[in-house]
Amino acid sequence: MQEIFGIAAFRSRQQVMRFDSALNRAGIRSQVISTPKDVAVGCGLSVRFELRDTQSVLDVYQRTRPGNLIGFYRVTRTPGGKPMVERLI
């Protein structure tokens, strides 16, 4: 089964934690995960979110401006395959 989700990748673990907390306070489900190797820049952690929440996630980013953002990405995982990573914005 294919799994598709968004991530926000940062250069700093502190910013990952701040952004995850900001999303949770805004009522947006998120999770801190290991950054996929195709985006292997930064601290090694990213914030995972559902693609249907992308606009809300971007709104929270605009309000909080946590800094050190590498980018927002769409990740597609298939069983036994290498994850495909595409830049969202």
Buried (B, 14 or more C-beta within 10 A) or exposed (E): EEEEBBBBBBBBBEBBBBBBBBBBEBEBEBEEBEBBEEBEEBBEBBBBBBEEBBEBBBEBBEEBEBEBBBBBBBBEBEEEEEEBBEEBE
